[in-house]
Amino acid sequence: MIDGPIRRAVKWVARTLYLNQLRFSRAWRRMRGERPHALGGACEGCAKCCEEPAIQVSAAFNPPRVLARGFVAWQRRVNGFELTRVDEDQGVLYFRCTHFDPSTRRCDSYGSRPGMCRDYPRMQLYQPNPELFAGCGYRAIAPNASGLLKVLEDQPMTEAQREKLKDGLRLR
């Protein structure tokens, strides 16, 4: 389902609003002293992030089902996301993207993809322990990695233990 000109225009407006909100939110977090993980590596085109896009929604969506239905309808109509399952405990909606071709592992509307697709995996970098997809070319690097590496080098341990800690603490 390739986007037509009207849908591309609507997605451009929605994406612009979304990305502006992200910029404001991240600036606010920086002003409050939050330091996200750094992003290392590069996209290698595995497309695991496209297989099942997930959106975490706030608690406001739980009681008033009208908001949730409107949000899901928007995702279906504008972004081409079909709801596949809901994790109510975590407040996560999982989708199937109608633009993603599993055989070619490509998006048929890459140029007009939603803001959340353009932003992956940057939103995860604000989590205490970001989990990216296995095999993803990106990696999260702890904000204080250089200082921790220096301390780690002075600790009495085997090289295998040191390597395991470097991986676990996201120091590379």
Secondary structure, 3 states (H helix, E strand, C coil): CCCCHHHHHHHHHHHHHHHHHHHHHHHHHHHCCCCCCEEEECCCCCCHHHHCCEEECCHHHCCCHHHHHHHHHHHHHHHCEEEEEEECCCCEEEEEECCEECCCCEECCHHHCCHHHHHCCHHHHHCCCCCCCCCCCEEEECCCHHHHHHHHHCCCCCHHHHHHHHHHCCCC
